[in-house]
């Protein structure tokens, strides 16, 4: 089964608040976006946004230039339904982040919670870094959250790569400077605990 079909099945089988990565509000992500200081006109792309509520909270906080990318059309359609008329205020991209045609130097902030750790082949990680490097504006910020070094080794039946903030910095390369990082214990809807690492990088 290819990646798109797998994720369509996952989102089609479970409610938004039943998947293991669900949080009602992504408080750490929101804080890191605020720390970037880009303001409400900042162009923000939420990579792997799926059915996340981040876009709802960003709209509520006055952000005006938002893009959500996800490999699952099912997830994007469900989020559009949830947003109602506000869905028209968002730019939607259905596609694989490693292959999607993204505009050059278009975004002030690239946010990714729980996509990068699914990229197990080095070639996919390299393609991801090229996409982020190309589509972020000079001086922009990349915010990425993955399973921490002591986090799960699999998720939704798929292998993942676990990281520290330092190993993320090494993977992203010299054009991304680590600005801040933290760890978070995410409680899953089923009651499990998953350690995450969050890191914010400045494009240099």
C-alpha positions as CSV (number, residue, x, y, z in Angstrom):
1,X,0.0,0.0,0.0
2,X,1.4,3.4,-0.9
3,X,1.7,6.2,1.6
4,X,-1.4,8.1,0.4
5,X,-3.7,5.1,0.5
6,X,-2.4,4.2,4.0
7,X,-3.2,7.6,5.4
8,X,-6.5,7.8,3.7
9,X,-7.4,4.5,5.4
10,X,-6.2,5.8,8.8
11,X,-8.2,9.0,8.6
12,X,-11.2,7.2,7.2
13,X,-11.2,4.7,10.0
14,X,-10.9,6.9,13.1
15,X,-12.5,10.1,14.3
16,X,-10.2,13.2,14.5
17,X,-10.1,12.9,18.3
18,X,-9.3,9.2,18.3
19,X,-6.0,9.1,16.5
20,X,-3.0,8.8,18.8
21,X,-1.5,12.2,18.0
22,X,-4.7,14.2,18.7
23,X,-4.5,17.2,21.0
24,X,-7.5,19.6,21.4
25,X,-5.0,22.5,21.2
26,X,-1.4,22.5,20.1
27,X,-0.2,24.9,22.9
28,X,3.5,24.3,22.3
29,X,3.2,24.9,18.6
30,X,1.2,28.0,19.2
31,X,3.8,29.3,21.6
32,X,6.7,28.7,19.2
33,X,4.8,30.5,16.4
34,X,4.2,33.4,18.7
35,X,7.9,33.4,19.7
36,X,8.8,33.8,16.0
37,X,7.2,37.2,16.2
38,X,6.1,37.3,12.6
39,X,2.6,38.8,13.3
40,X,-0.9,38.1,12.0
41,X,0.1,38.7,8.3
42,X,2.8,36.0,8.5
43,X,2.5,33.3,5.8
44,X,2.3,30.0,7.7
45,X,2.2,26.5,6.2
46,X,1.1,23.6,8.5
47,X,2.7,20.6,7.0
48,X,0.7,17.4,7.7
49,X,-2.0,19.6,9.2
50,X,-4.6,16.9,8.6
51,X,-7.4,17.3,11.1
52,X,-5.3,19.3,13.5
53,X,-7.0,22.2,15.3
54,X,-3.9,24.4,14.8
55,X,-5.5,26.2,11.9
56,X,-8.7,27.0,14.0
57,X,-6.6,28.5,16.8
58,X,-4.4,30.5,14.4
59,X,-7.6,32.0,12.8
60,X,-8.9,32.8,16.2
61,X,-5.7,34.6,17.0
62,X,-6.0,36.8,13.9
63,X,-3.6,35.1,11.5
64,X,-4.6,35.8,7.9
65,X,-2.3,33.9,5.5
66,X,-2.6,30.2,6.3
67,X,-1.8,27.1,4.2
68,X,-2.6,23.5,5.3
69,X,-0.8,20.6,3.5
70,X,-1.6,17.0,4.0
71,X,-1.2,13.8,2.0
72,X,-4.8,12.8,3.0
73,X,-7.6,14.4,1.1
74,X,-10.0,12.8,3.6
75,X,-8.4,14.6,6.5
76,X,-8.4,18.0,4.6
77,X,-12.1,17.6,3.7
78,X,-13.0,16.9,7.3
79,X,-11.2,19.9,8.5
80,X,-12.9,22.1,5.9
81,X,-16.3,20.8,7.2
82,X,-15.3,21.6,10.7
83,X,-14.2,25.2,9.8
84,X,-17.4,25.9,7.7
85,X,-17.2,29.3,6.0
86,X,-13.8,29.9,7.5
87,X,-12.4,27.1,5.2
88,X,-12.4,29.7,2.4
89,X,-9.8,31.7,4.3
90,X,-7.3,28.8,4.1
91,X,-5.1,27.7,1.2
92,X,-5.4,23.9,1.0
93,X,-2.7,21.6,-0.6
94,X,-3.4,17.8,-0.9
95,X,0.0,16.1,-1.5
96,X,3.1,14.5,-0.2
97,X,5.3,17.2,1.3
98,X,8.4,15.6,-0.3
99,X,6.9,15.9,-3.8
100,X,4.3,18.7,-3.7
101,X,4.9,21.8,-5.8
102,X,5.4,24.6,-3.3
103,X,6.0,28.2,-4.1
104,X,9.6,29.5,-3.7
105,X,10.3,31.7,-0.7
106,X,6.6,32.0,0.1
107,X,6.4,31.2,3.8
108,X,7.5,32.9,7.0
109,X,6.8,29.9,9.2
110,X,6.8,26.2,8.3
111,X,5.1,24.1,11.0
112,X,5.3,20.3,11.2
113,X,4.0,18.2,14.1
114,X,4.5,14.5,13.6
115,X,5.4,14.3,9.9
116,X,9.2,14.3,9.8
117,X,9.6,11.3,12.1
118,X,7.7,9.2,9.5
119,X,10.3,9.9,6.9
120,X,12.6,6.8,7.4
121,X,14.5,6.7,4.1
122,X,17.3,9.3,4.0
123,X,16.2,10.3,0.5
124,X,12.8,11.4,1.8
125,X,14.4,13.4,4.6
126,X,16.7,15.1,2.1
127,X,13.7,15.9,-0.2
128,X,11.8,17.4,2.9
129,X,14.8,19.6,3.8
130,X,15.0,20.8,0.2
131,X,11.3,21.7,0.2
132,X,11.6,23.6,3.4
133,X,14.8,25.4,2.3
134,X,13.2,26.4,-1.0
135,X,9.8,27.5,0.2
136,X,10.7,29.4,3.4
137,X,11.7,33.0,3.1
138,X,15.2,34.0,4.1
139,X,15.0,34.7,7.8
140,X,11.9,32.6,8.3
141,X,11.4,29.8,10.8
142,X,10.9,26.1,10.7
143,X,9.0,24.6,13.7
144,X,9.1,20.8,13.8
145,X,7.9,18.3,16.4
146,X,8.9,14.6,16.4
147,X,9.0,11.7,18.7
148,X,11.8,12.2,21.2
149,X,14.7,9.9,21.6
150,X,12.8,7.9,24.2
151,X,9.5,8.0,22.3
152,X,7.7,5.2,20.4
153,X,9.5,3.4,17.6
154,X,6.3,2.9,15.6
155,X,3.1,4.8,15.1
156,X,0.0,3.7,13.2
157,X,1.8,0.6,12.2
158,X,4.7,2.5,10.6
159,X,8.3,2.8,11.7
160,X,9.5,6.2,12.8
161,X,12.8,7.9,13.4
162,X,13.2,9.4,16.9
163,X,15.2,12.6,17.5
164,X,16.8,15.0,20.0
165,X,16.9,18.7,19.2
166,X,20.5,18.3,18.3
167,X,20.0,15.3,15.9
168,X,17.2,17.3,14.2
169,X,19.6,20.2,13.7
170,X,22.1,17.8,12.2
171,X,19.5,16.3,9.9
172,X,18.3,19.7,8.7
173,X,21.8,21.0,8.0
174,X,23.7,24.2,8.2
175,X,21.0,26.5,6.8
176,X,18.8,26.0,9.8
177,X,20.0,27.4,13.2
178,X,18.4,25.9,16.3
179,X,16.8,28.8,18.3
180,X,14.8,27.0,21.0
181,X,13.6,23.5,21.9
182,X,11.6,21.7,24.5
183,X,10.1,18.3,25.3
184,X,6.5,17.5,25.8
185,X,4.8,14.4,27.2
186,X,1.8,13.9,24.9
187,X,-1.1,11.9,26.4
188,X,-2.9,9.9,23.7
189,X,-6.7,9.6,23.6
190,X,-6.3,6.0,24.8
191,X,-4.3,7.1,27.8
192,X,-0.7,6.3,26.6
193,X,2.2,8.8,26.9
194,X,4.4,9.7,24.0
195,X,7.5,11.9,24.5
196,X,7.8,14.6,21.8
197,X,10.7,17.0,21.1
198,X,9.8,20.4,19.7
199,X,12.4,22.6,18.0
200,X,12.3,26.0,16.3
201,X,15.0,26.8,13.6
202,X,15.9,30.1,12.0
203,X,16.6,30.0,8.3
204,X,20.1,31.5,7.7
